Amino acid sequence: MSGLRRFWFPVQGHLGIGVTAESREAAEQLATETATRLNWPLDVASTIDDVDVRDLDEKHVIPNMGAVVWRGVWFPQLK
């Protein structure tokens, strides 16, 4: 995961958006694209940088997230 960081974007009324990217700016772009696609309100001011995924929701997020070691959105997983 060299050079990549994990970010968590809480979303009011939803669990949130998890992203792995090389910078906060890149993560915000990926999260914004996902939020737009889902029609979710995104407030990047509440972003958690370098999130420890063990701190995320154990019942919904952790069992349903994708790989956090590659660049991209790992929660929610969209097809």
PAMARLO-371937 format. One record per residue: residue number from 0; residue in three letters; y, x, z of N, C-alpha, C, CB in turn. Coordinates in nm, 4 decimals. Each point is the difference from the previous one (the first is absolute). Glycine has a CB too. Example, Ala and Ser with C-alpha at 12.3 -4.5 7.8 and 13.67 -1.06 7.14 Angstrom:
BEGIN
<zavo resi="0" resn="ALA" n_Y="-0.5690" n_X="1.3190" n_Z="0.7800" ca_Y="0.1190" ca_X="-0.0890" ca_Z="0.0000" c_Y="0.1200" c_X="0.0900" c_Z="0.0000" cb_Y="-0.1173" cb_X="-0.1892" cb_Z="0.1246"/>
<zavo resi="1" resn="SER" n_Y="0.2223" n_X="0.1542" n_Z="-0.1966" ca_Y="0.1190" ca_X="0.0820" ca_Z="0.0060" c_Y="0.1090" c_X="-0.0770" c_Z="0.0730" cb_Y="-0.0628" cb_X="0.1184" cb_Z="-0.2145"/>
// end
This chain:
BEGIN
<zavo resi="0" resn="MET" n_Y="-0.1180" n_X="0.0835" n_Z="0.0000" ca_Y="0.1180" ca_X="-0.0835" ca_Z="0.0000" c_Y="0.1251" c_X="0.0886" c_Z="0.0000" cb_Y="-0.1257" cb_X="-0.1839" cb_Z="0.1218"/>
<zavo resi="1" resn="SER" n_Y="0.1133" n_X="0.2995" n_Z="-0.1709" ca_Y="0.1090" ca_X="0.0964" ca_Z="-0.0011" c_Y="0.1233" c_X="-0.0560" c_Z="-0.0710" cb_Y="-0.1684" cb_X="0.1854" cb_Z="0.0040"/>
<zavo resi="2" resn="GLY" n_Y="0.2811" n_X="-0.1820" n_Z="0.0664" ca_Y="0.1254" ca_X="-0.0452" ca_Z="-0.0589" c_Y="0.0201" c_X="-0.1501" c_Z="0.0028" cb_Y="-0.0118" cb_X="0.1966" cb_Z="-0.1420"/>
<zavo resi="3" resn="LEU" n_Y="-0.0860" n_X="-0.2717" n_Z="0.1886" ca_Y="0.0116" ca_X="-0.1455" ca_Z="0.0061" c_Y="0.0178" c_X="-0.0456" c_Z="0.1440" cb_Y="-0.1412" cb_X="-0.0214" cb_Z="-0.2063"/>
<zavo resi="4" resn="ARG" n_Y="0.2130" n_X="-0.0898" n_Z="0.2223" ca_Y="0.0242" ca_X="-0.0580" ca_Z="0.1321" c_Y="-0.0328" c_X="-0.1487" c_Z="-0.0040" cb_Y="0.1802" cb_X="0.1714" cb_Z="0.0491"/>
<zavo resi="5" resn="ARG" n_Y="-0.2143" n_X="-0.2264" n_Z="0.0668" ca_Y="-0.0304" ca_X="-0.1432" ca_Z="0.0098" c_Y="0.1201" c_X="-0.0740" c_Z="0.0584" cb_Y="-0.2468" cb_X="0.0499" cb_Z="0.0288"/>
<zavo resi="6" resn="PHE" n_Y="0.2747" n_X="-0.1664" n_Z="-0.0865" ca_Y="0.1118" ca_X="-0.0828" ca_Z="0.0432" c_Y="-0.0490" c_X="-0.1427" c_Z="0.0213" cb_Y="0.1648" cb_X="0.1466" cb_Z="-0.1249"/>
<zavo resi="7" resn="TRP" n_Y="-0.1046" n_X="-0.2134" n_Z="0.2225" ca_Y="-0.0294" ca_X="-0.1408" ca_Z="0.0253" c_Y="0.1309" c_X="-0.0774" c_Z="-0.0059" cb_Y="-0.2022" cb_X="0.0576" cb_Z="0.1442"/>
<zavo resi="8" resn="PHE" n_Y="0.2028" n_X="-0.1606" n_Z="-0.2282" ca_Y="0.1166" ca_X="-0.0849" ca_Z="-0.0167" c_Y="-0.0319" c_X="-0.1371" c_Z="0.0594" cb_Y="0.0725" cb_X="0.1257" cb_Z="-0.2099"/>
<zavo resi="9" resn="PRO" n_Y="-0.0269" n_X="-0.1540" n_Z="0.3335" ca_Y="-0.0224" ca_X="-0.1329" ca_Z="0.0566" c_Y="0.0698" c_X="-0.1049" c_Z="-0.0869" cb_Y="-0.0183" cb_X="0.0979" cb_Z="0.2339"/>
<zavo resi="10" resn="VAL" n_Y="-0.0442" n_X="-0.2119" n_Z="-0.2490" ca_Y="0.0575" ca_X="-0.1083" ca_Z="-0.0805" c_Y="-0.0012" c_X="-0.1261" c_Z="0.0852" cb_Y="-0.0785" cb_X="0.1047" cb_Z="-0.2199"/>
<zavo resi="11" resn="GLN" n_Y="0.1953" n_X="-0.1614" n_Z="0.2417" ca_Y="0.0106" ca_X="-0.1198" ca_Z="0.0824" c_Y="-0.0848" c_X="-0.1124" c_Z="-0.0583" cb_Y="0.2314" cb_X="0.0679" cb_Z="0.0705"/>
<zavo resi="12" resn="GLY" n_Y="-0.3163" n_X="-0.1268" n_Z="0.0138" ca_Y="-0.0866" ca_X="-0.1084" ca_Z="-0.0428" c_Y="-0.1303" c_X="0.0461" c_Z="-0.0629" cb_Y="0.2028" cb_X="-0.1319" cb_Z="-0.0329"/>
<zavo resi="13" resn="HIS" n_Y="-0.2195" n_X="0.2630" n_Z="0.0200" ca_Y="-0.1205" ca_X="0.0584" ca_Z="-0.0589" c_Y="-0.0351" c_X="0.1250" c_Z="0.0817" cb_Y="0.0562" cb_X="-0.0899" cb_Z="-0.2351"/>
<zavo resi="14" resn="LEU" n_Y="-0.1721" n_X="0.1460" n_Z="0.2110" ca_Y="-0.0398" ca_X="0.1190" ca_Z="0.0764" c_Y="0.0839" c_X="0.1217" c_Z="-0.0362" cb_Y="-0.2311" cb_X="-0.0910" cb_Z="0.0128"/>
<zavo resi="15" resn="GLY" n_Y="0.2497" n_X="0.1158" n_Z="-0.1403" ca_Y="0.0775" ca_X="0.1147" ca_Z="-0.0435" c_Y="-0.0594" c_X="0.0620" c_Z="-0.1248" cb_Y="0.0677" cb_X="0.0409" cb_Z="0.2353"/>
<zavo resi="16" resn="ILE" n_Y="-0.0080" n_X="0.0712" n_Z="-0.2750" ca_Y="-0.0430" ca_X="0.0735" ca_Z="-0.1193" c_Y="-0.0207" c_X="0.1454" c_Z="0.0404" cb_Y="0.1258" cb_X="-0.1578" cb_Z="-0.1574"/>
<zavo resi="17" resn="GLY" n_Y="-0.2435" n_X="0.2105" n_Z="0.1276" ca_Y="-0.0322" ca_X="0.1393" ca_Z="0.0286" c_Y="0.0019" c_X="0.0817" c_Z="-0.1276" cb_Y="-0.1384" cb_X="-0.0704" cb_Z="0.1960"/>
<zavo resi="18" resn="VAL" n_Y="0.2040" n_X="0.1853" n_Z="-0.1909" ca_Y="0.0172" ca_X="0.0833" ca_Z="-0.1194" c_Y="-0.0203" c_X="0.1467" c_Z="0.0360" cb_Y="0.1606" cb_X="-0.1681" cb_Z="-0.0987"/>
<zavo resi="19" resn="THR" n_Y="-0.2236" n_X="0.2411" n_Z="0.0103" ca_Y="-0.0053" ca_X="0.1459" ca_Z="0.0086" c_Y="0.0778" c_X="0.0546" c_Z="-0.1186" cb_Y="-0.2265" cb_X="-0.0011" cb_Z="0.1199"/>
<zavo resi="20" resn="ALA" n_Y="0.3201" n_X="0.0910" n_Z="-0.0917" ca_Y="0.0841" ca_X="0.0556" ca_Z="-0.1069" c_Y="0.0530" c_X="0.1366" c_Z="0.0423" cb_Y="0.0649" cb_X="-0.2327" cb_Z="-0.0762"/>
<zavo resi="21" resn="GLU" n_Y="-0.0029" n_X="0.2998" n_Z="-0.0191" ca_Y="0.0517" ca_X="0.1338" ca_Z="0.0237" c_Y="0.1339" c_X="0.0002" c_Z="0.0739" cb_Y="-0.1193" cb_X="0.0719" cb_Z="-0.2047"/>
<zavo resi="22" resn="SER" n_Y="0.1885" n_X="-0.1853" n_Z="0.2069" ca_Y="0.1285" ca_X="-0.0094" ca_Z="0.0682" c_Y="0.0255" c_X="-0.1442" c_Z="0.0411" cb_Y="0.0887" cb_X="0.1961" cb_Z="-0.1311"/>
<zavo resi="23" resn="ARG" n_Y="0.0070" n_X="-0.2123" n_Z="0.2193" ca_Y="0.0364" ca_X="-0.1356" ca_Z="0.0411" c_Y="0.0552" c_X="-0.0793" c_Z="-0.1189" cb_Y="0.0487" cb_X="0.0835" cb_Z="0.2334"/>
<zavo resi="24" resn="GLU" n_Y="0.0282" n_X="-0.0181" n_Z="-0.3178" ca_Y="0.0574" ca_X="-0.0679" ca_Z="-0.1158" c_Y="-0.1100" c_X="-0.0511" c_Z="-0.0935" cb_Y="0.2046" cb_X="0.1457" cb_Z="0.0177"/>
<zavo resi="25" resn="ALA" n_Y="-0.3053" n_X="-0.0633" n_Z="-0.0421" ca_Y="-0.1118" ca_X="-0.0411" ca_Z="-0.0855" c_Y="-0.0775" c_X="-0.1144" c_Z="0.0647" cb_Y="-0.0165" cb_X="0.2336" cb_Z="-0.0925"/>
<zavo resi="26" resn="ALA" n_Y="-0.0008" n_X="-0.2265" n_Z="0.2242" ca_Y="-0.0708" ca_X="-0.1060" ca_Z="0.0719" c_Y="0.0781" c_X="-0.1307" c_Z="-0.0061" cb_Y="-0.1021" cb_X="0.1713" cb_Z="0.1526"/>
<zavo resi="27" resn="GLU" n_Y="0.2343" n_X="-0.1643" n_Z="-0.1371" ca_Y="0.0833" ca_X="-0.1197" ca_Z="-0.0087" c_Y="-0.0115" c_X="-0.0654" c_Z="-0.1368" cb_Y="0.1572" cb_X="0.0998" cb_Z="0.1660"/>
<zavo resi="28" resn="GLN" n_Y="-0.1633" n_X="-0.0192" n_Z="-0.2700" ca_Y="-0.0141" ca_X="-0.0550" ca_Z="-0.1353" c_Y="-0.1328" c_X="-0.0743" c_Z="-0.0135" cb_Y="0.1423" cb_X="0.1868" cb_Z="-0.0924"/>
<zavo resi="29" resn="LEU" n_Y="-0.2504" n_X="-0.1274" n_Z="0.1380" ca_Y="-0.1312" ca_X="-0.0648" ca_Z="-0.0078" c_Y="-0.0043" c_X="-0.1267" c_Z="0.0852" cb_Y="-0.1058" cb_X="0.2237" cb_Z="-0.0405"/>
<zavo resi="30" resn="ALA" n_Y="0.1634" n_X="-0.2180" n_Z="0.1602" ca_Y="0.0018" ca_X="-0.1169" ca_Z="0.0884" c_Y="0.0858" c_X="-0.1109" c_Z="-0.0596" cb_Y="-0.0334" cb_X="0.1492" cb_Z="0.1995"/>
<zavo resi="31" resn="THR" n_Y="0.1461" n_X="-0.1126" n_Z="-0.2586" ca_Y="0.0881" ca_X="-0.0991" ca_Z="-0.0619" c_Y="-0.0702" c_X="-0.0691" c_Z="-0.1165" cb_Y="0.2006" cb_X="0.1354" cb_Z="0.0683"/>
<zavo resi="32" resn="GLU" n_Y="-0.2704" n_X="-0.0594" n_Z="-0.1498" ca_Y="-0.0755" ca_X="-0.0594" ca_Z="-0.1117" c_Y="-0.1044" c_X="-0.0986" c_Z="0.0514" cb_Y="0.0360" cb_X="0.2088" cb_Z="-0.1353"/>
<zavo resi="33" resn="THR" n_Y="-0.1052" n_X="-0.1713" n_Z="0.2431" ca_Y="-0.1027" ca_X="-0.0872" ca_Z="0.0578" c_Y="0.0629" c_X="-0.1244" c_Z="0.0607" cb_Y="-0.1441" cb_X="0.1997" cb_Z="0.0459"/>
<zavo resi="34" resn="ALA" n_Y="0.2516" n_X="-0.1829" n_Z="0.0296" ca_Y="0.0679" ca_X="-0.1140" ca_Z="0.0623" c_Y="0.0527" c_X="-0.0964" c_Z="-0.1058" cb_Y="0.0628" cb_X="0.1448" cb_Z="0.1954"/>
<zavo resi="35" resn="THR" n_Y="-0.0099" n_X="-0.0915" n_Z="-0.3034" ca_Y="0.0503" ca_X="-0.0844" ca_Z="-0.1092" c_Y="-0.1144" c_X="-0.0785" c_Z="-0.0623" cb_Y="0.1857" cb_X="0.1640" cb_Z="-0.0453"/>
<zavo resi="36" resn="ARG" n_Y="-0.2958" n_X="-0.0969" n_Z="0.0214" ca_Y="-0.1169" ca_X="-0.0650" ca_Z="-0.0593" c_Y="-0.0513" c_X="-0.1142" c_Z="0.0885" cb_Y="-0.0606" cb_X="0.2171" cb_Z="-0.1117"/>
<zavo resi="37" resn="LEU" n_Y="0.0672" n_X="-0.1977" n_Z="0.2438" ca_Y="-0.0495" ca_X="-0.0999" ca_Z="0.0944" c_Y="0.1076" c_X="-0.0985" c_Z="0.0458" cb_Y="-0.1663" cb_X="0.1673" cb_Z="0.0741"/>
<zavo resi="38" resn="ASN" n_Y="0.2906" n_X="-0.1430" n_Z="-0.1174" ca_Y="0.1141" ca_X="-0.0817" ca_Z="0.0418" c_Y="0.0173" c_X="0.0048" c_Z="0.1521" cb_Y="-0.0355" cb_X="-0.1506" cb_Z="-0.1992"/>
<zavo resi="39" resn="TRP" n_Y="0.0229" n_X="0.2711" n_Z="0.2554" ca_Y="0.0161" ca_X="0.0233" ca_Z="0.1428" c_Y="0.1371" c_X="0.0626" c_Z="0.0254" cb_Y="-0.2506" cb_X="0.0285" cb_Z="0.0292"/>
<zavo resi="40" resn="PRO" n_Y="0.3146" n_X="-0.0632" n_Z="0.0817" ca_Y="0.1274" ca_X="0.0641" ca_Z="0.0347" c_Y="-0.0262" c_X="0.1399" c_Z="0.0561" cb_Y="0.1054" cb_X="-0.2261" cb_Z="0.0470"/>
<zavo resi="41" resn="LEU" n_Y="-0.0436" n_X="0.3258" n_Z="-0.1034" ca_Y="-0.0231" ca_X="0.1374" ca_Z="0.0455" c_Y="0.1275" c_X="0.0567" c_Z="0.0596" cb_Y="-0.1769" cb_X="0.0326" cb_Z="-0.1756"/>
<zavo resi="42" resn="ASP" n_Y="0.1667" n_X="0.0182" n_Z="0.2976" ca_Y="0.1110" ca_X="0.0644" ca_Z="0.0675" c_Y="-0.0405" c_X="0.1442" c_Z="0.0254" cb_Y="0.0783" cb_X="-0.2178" cb_Z="0.1077"/>
<zavo resi="43" resn="VAL" n_Y="-0.0348" n_X="0.3090" n_Z="-0.1933" ca_Y="-0.0436" ca_X="0.1395" ca_Z="0.0106" c_Y="0.0567" c_X="0.0696" c_Z="0.1233" cb_Y="-0.0162" cb_X="0.0069" cb_Z="-0.2477"/>
<zavo resi="44" resn="ALA" n_Y="0.1136" n_X="-0.0686" n_Z="0.3142" ca_Y="0.0574" ca_X="0.0604" ca_Z="0.1204" c_Y="-0.1009" c_X="0.0056" c_Z="0.1143" cb_Y="0.2244" cb_X="-0.0834" cb_Z="-0.0703"/>
<zavo resi="45" resn="SER" n_Y="-0.3255" n_X="-0.0018" n_Z="0.0653" ca_Y="-0.0995" ca_X="-0.0024" ca_Z="0.1077" c_Y="-0.1250" c_X="0.0828" c_Z="-0.0328" cb_Y="0.0846" cb_X="-0.2262" cb_Z="0.0619"/>
<zavo resi="46" resn="THR" n_Y="-0.0773" n_X="0.3076" n_Z="-0.1631" ca_Y="-0.1132" ca_X="0.0818" ca_Z="-0.0429" c_Y="-0.0453" c_X="0.0956" c_Z="0.1100" cb_Y="0.0818" cb_X="-0.0170" cb_Z="-0.2354"/>
<zavo resi="47" resn="ILE" n_Y="-0.2121" n_X="0.0300" n_Z="0.2476" ca_Y="-0.0576" ca_X="0.0976" ca_Z="0.0930" c_Y="-0.0488" c_X="0.1189" c_Z="-0.0829" cb_Y="-0.0690" cb_X="-0.1819" cb_Z="0.1683"/>
<zavo resi="48" resn="ASP" n_Y="0.1343" n_X="0.2948" n_Z="-0.1517" ca_Y="-0.0381" ca_X="0.1224" ca_Z="-0.0707" c_Y="-0.1187" c_X="0.0642" c_Z="0.0698" cb_Y="0.2375" cb_X="0.0350" cb_Z="-0.0773"/>
<zavo resi="49" resn="ASP" n_Y="-0.3264" n_X="0.0255" n_Z="-0.0005" ca_Y="-0.1154" ca_X="0.0729" ca_Z="0.0541" c_Y="-0.0814" c_X="-0.0870" c_Z="0.0954" cb_Y="0.1278" cb_X="0.2140" cb_Z="-0.0231"/>
<zavo resi="50" resn="VAL" n_Y="-0.1517" n_X="-0.3370" n_Z="-0.0187" ca_Y="-0.0716" ca_X="-0.0953" ca_Z="0.0839" c_Y="-0.1425" c_X="0.0485" c_Z="0.0265" cb_Y="0.1404" cb_X="-0.1875" cb_Z="-0.0927"/>
<zavo resi="51" resn="ASP" n_Y="-0.1854" n_X="0.1676" n_Z="0.2147" ca_Y="-0.1391" ca_X="0.0261" ca_Z="0.0367" c_Y="-0.0740" c_X="-0.1315" c_Z="-0.0224" cb_Y="0.0597" cb_X="0.1835" cb_Z="0.1730"/>
<zavo resi="52" resn="VAL" n_Y="-0.1476" n_X="-0.1876" n_Z="-0.2706" ca_Y="-0.0658" ca_X="-0.1264" ca_Z="-0.0360" c_Y="-0.0808" c_X="-0.0581" c_Z="0.1151" cb_Y="-0.0099" cb_X="0.0788" cb_Z="-0.2350"/>
<zavo resi="53" resn="ARG" n_Y="-0.0258" n_X="0.0019" n_Z="0.3315" ca_Y="-0.0732" ca_X="-0.0511" ca_Z="0.1166" c_Y="0.0866" c_X="-0.0940" c_Z="0.0833" cb_Y="-0.1360" cb_X="0.2102" cb_Z="0.0038"/>
<zavo resi="54" resn="ASP" n_Y="0.2665" n_X="-0.2045" n_Z="-0.0238" ca_Y="0.0922" ca_X="-0.0866" ca_Z="0.0735" c_Y="0.0220" c_X="-0.1350" c_Z="-0.0678" cb_Y="0.1105" cb_X="0.2047" cb_Z="0.0849"/>
<zavo resi="55" resn="LEU" n_Y="-0.1660" n_X="-0.2224" n_Z="-0.2037" ca_Y="0.0196" ca_X="-0.1247" ca_Z="-0.0740" c_Y="-0.0993" c_X="-0.1066" c_Z="0.0446" cb_Y="0.0857" cb_X="0.1311" cb_Z="-0.1952"/>
<zavo resi="56" resn="ASP" n_Y="-0.0640" n_X="-0.2529" n_Z="0.1526" ca_Y="-0.0814" ca_X="-0.1150" ca_Z="0.0394" c_Y="-0.1487" c_X="0.0260" c_Z="-0.0238" cb_Y="0.1929" cb_X="-0.1508" cb_Z="-0.0530"/>
<zavo resi="57" resn="GLU" n_Y="-0.2699" n_X="0.1454" n_Z="0.1610" ca_Y="-0.1435" ca_X="0.0317" ca_Z="-0.0061" c_Y="-0.0836" c_X="-0.1083" c_Z="-0.0668" cb_Y="0.0311" cb_X="0.1320" cb_Z="0.2053"/>
<zavo resi="58" resn="LYS" n_Y="0.0180" n_X="-0.2547" n_Z="-0.2041" ca_Y="-0.0801" ca_X="-0.1101" ca_Z="-0.0531" c_Y="0.0269" c_X="-0.0308" c_Z="-0.1464" cb_Y="-0.0024" cb_X="-0.0917" cb_Z="0.2270"/>
<zavo resi="59" resn="HIS" n_Y="0.1221" n_X="0.1256" n_Z="-0.2749" ca_Y="0.0338" ca_X="-0.0366" ca_Z="-0.1373" c_Y="0.0345" c_X="0.1200" c_Z="-0.0889" cb_Y="0.0810" cb_X="-0.2157" cb_Z="0.0900"/>
<zavo resi="60" resn="VAL" n_Y="0.0020" n_X="0.3046" n_Z="-0.0402" ca_Y="0.0441" ca_X="0.1112" ca_Z="-0.0844" c_Y="-0.1099" c_X="0.1051" c_Z="-0.0150" cb_Y="0.2363" cb_X="-0.0409" cb_Z="0.0735"/>
<zavo resi="61" resn="ILE" n_Y="-0.2840" n_X="0.0948" n_Z="0.0367" ca_Y="-0.0952" ca_X="0.1114" ca_Z="-0.0058" c_Y="-0.1259" c_X="-0.0332" c_Z="-0.0807" cb_Y="0.0864" cb_X="0.0738" cb_Z="0.2212"/>
<zavo resi="62" resn="PRO" n_Y="-0.1509" n_X="-0.1891" n_Z="-0.2003" ca_Y="-0.1209" ca_X="-0.0261" ca_Z="-0.0784" c_Y="0.0261" c_X="-0.0350" c_Z="-0.1475" cb_Y="-0.1024" cb_X="-0.0766" cb_Z="0.2113"/>
<zavo resi="63" resn="ASN" n_Y="0.2288" n_X="0.0524" n_Z="-0.2465" ca_Y="0.0309" ca_X="-0.0428" ca_Z="-0.1365" c_Y="0.0885" c_X="0.0970" c_Z="-0.0767" cb_Y="-0.0225" cb_X="-0.2304" cb_Z="0.0803"/>
<zavo resi="64" resn="MET" n_Y="0.0448" n_X="0.3480" n_Z="-0.0264" ca_Y="0.0862" ca_X="0.0948" ca_Z="-0.0703" c_Y="-0.0816" c_X="0.0914" c_Z="-0.0906" cb_Y="0.1621" cb_X="-0.0080" cb_Z="0.1906"/>
<zavo resi="65" resn="GLY" n_Y="-0.0947" n_X="0.0579" n_Z="-0.2912" ca_Y="-0.0625" ca_X="0.0951" ca_Z="-0.0914" c_Y="0.0129" c_X="0.1413" c_Z="0.0548" cb_Y="0.0501" cb_X="-0.1506" cb_Z="-0.1948"/>
<zavo resi="66" resn="ALA" n_Y="-0.0825" n_X="0.2465" n_Z="0.1115" ca_Y="0.0065" ca_X="0.1413" ca_Z="0.0390" c_Y="0.1449" c_X="0.0419" c_Z="0.0220" cb_Y="-0.2110" cb_X="0.0478" cb_Z="-0.1296"/>
<zavo resi="67" resn="VAL" n_Y="0.2367" n_X="0.0153" n_Z="0.2424" ca_Y="0.1361" ca_X="0.0429" ca_Z="0.0340" c_Y="0.0271" c_X="0.1444" c_Z="-0.0409" cb_Y="-0.0033" cb_X="-0.1604" cb_Z="0.1900"/>
<zavo resi="68" resn="VAL" n_Y="-0.0924" n_X="0.2257" n_Z="-0.2515" ca_Y="0.0153" ca_X="0.1416" ca_Z="-0.0344" c_Y="0.0513" c_X="0.0223" c_Z="-0.1413" cb_Y="-0.1825" cb_X="0.0485" cb_Z="0.1577"/>
<zavo resi="69" resn="TRP" n_Y="0.1937" n_X="-0.1545" n_Z="-0.2361" ca_Y="0.0514" ca_X="0.0107" ca_Z="-0.1368" c_Y="0.1325" c_X="-0.0724" c_Z="-0.0111" cb_Y="-0.2333" cb_X="0.0154" cb_Z="-0.0904"/>
<zavo resi="70" resn="ARG" n_Y="0.3151" n_X="0.0271" n_Z="-0.0026" ca_Y="0.1299" ca_X="-0.0628" ca_Z="-0.0224" c_Y="-0.0192" c_X="-0.1449" c_Z="-0.0442" cb_Y="0.1007" cb_X="0.2236" cb_Z="-0.0614"/>
<zavo resi="71" resn="GLY" n_Y="-0.0259" n_X="-0.3131" n_Z="0.1249" ca_Y="-0.0020" ca_X="-0.1388" ca_Z="-0.0402" c_Y="0.0027" c_X="-0.0952" c_Z="0.1179" cb_Y="-0.1229" cb_X="0.0686" cb_Z="-0.2014"/>
<zavo resi="72" resn="VAL" n_Y="0.1159" n_X="-0.1968" n_Z="0.1684" ca_Y="-0.0006" ca_X="-0.1054" ca_Z="0.1013" c_Y="-0.1429" c_X="-0.0200" c_Z="0.0478" cb_Y="0.2022" cb_X="-0.1132" cb_Z="-0.1038"/>
<zavo resi="73" resn="TRP" n_Y="-0.2235" n_X="0.1235" n_Z="0.2335" ca_Y="-0.1348" ca_X="-0.0183" ca_Z="0.0553" c_Y="-0.0138" c_X="-0.1284" c_Z="0.0793" cb_Y="-0.0222" cb_X="0.2453" cb_Z="0.0087"/>
<zavo resi="74" resn="PHE" n_Y="0.1331" n_X="-0.3117" n_Z="0.0193" ca_Y="-0.0052" ca_X="-0.1339" ca_Z="0.0581" c_Y="0.1254" c_X="-0.0746" c_Z="-0.0376" cb_Y="-0.1414" cb_X="0.0801" cb_Z="0.1910"/>
<zavo resi="75" resn="PRO" n_Y="0.1287" n_X="-0.2003" n_Z="-0.2405" ca_Y="-0.1252" ca_X="-0.0673" ca_Z="-0.0348" c_Y="-0.0569" c_X="0.0583" c_Z="-0.1293" cb_Y="0.0791" cb_X="-0.2108" cb_Z="0.1147"/>
<zavo resi="76" resn="GLN" n_Y="-0.2055" n_X="0.1959" n_Z="-0.1332" ca_Y="-0.0627" ca_X="0.0467" ca_Z="-0.1234" c_Y="0.0135" c_X="-0.1101" c_Z="-0.1047" cb_Y="-0.1642" cb_X="0.1483" cb_Z="0.1277"/>
<zavo resi="77" resn="LEU" n_Y="0.2350" n_X="-0.1190" n_Z="-0.2336" ca_Y="0.0204" ca_X="-0.0965" ca_Z="-0.1075" c_Y="-0.0794" c_X="0.0413" c_Z="-0.1227" cb_Y="0.2287" cb_X="-0.0541" cb_Z="0.0881"/>
<zavo resi="78" resn="LYS" n_Y="-0.2682" n_X="-0.0413" n_Z="-0.1634" ca_Y="-0.0736" ca_X="0.0302" ca_Z="-0.1229" c_Y="0.0844" c_X="-0.0306" c_Z="-0.1191" cb_Y="-0.2147" cb_X="-0.0472" cb_Z="0.1119"/>
// end
